């Protein structure tokens, strides 16, 4: 996306995982991405740079632990850099796309948010219901979509 001019500025987002309290580790291409990464952001920044993105095009957000924080702290980082976000492309796991969109629309309500879903863990929209792991991941996301936004939506109603 950067090389095609679709995203002149990138914000890799993620600190230490909320569940495990650390970076979850490199899953693929460990021979290329061999750093001692402490956060998701460190890893993503290295991936971007090793794929031709200059550091000057990267705004790092390395404090968040979960999706809603990813969005809110990315907004904070963009604001601190004076970046006006008219539109954004958010790359995320495909089974996570709906909640991710909700979080980023909440953080960037004036922006056009596009989701670029990536199939991982062998889960896709065509097969998620054919395996127990896929069912658990997708239905867990559906539950979180409902649970995580109730208070925020009620606050918006009152304002």
PENOR-V132823 format. One line per field, one symbol per residue. ss: DSSP state (H for helix, E for strand, L for the rest). phi: phi as a letter, one per 20 degrees, with the letter a starting at -180 (. if undefined). A space follows every 50 residues. Layout:
ss->???
phi->???
This chain:
ss->LLLLLLLLLELLELLLLLLLLLLLLLLLLLLLLLLLLLLHHHHHHHHHHH LLLLHHHELLELLLLLHHHHHHHHHHHHHHLLLLLLEEEEEEEHHHHHHH HHHHHHHLLLLEEEEEEELELLELLLLHHHLHHHHHHHHHHHHHHHHLLH HHHHHHHHL
phi->.ffemfcfcccfcqeefffdmbffofeclffeddfefecgggffffgfff dnefgfeddeccdfdbgffgffffffffffemeeeebbddebfgfdffff gffffffcfededdddfcfclmdcfecgeebgffffffffffffgffedg ffffffffe
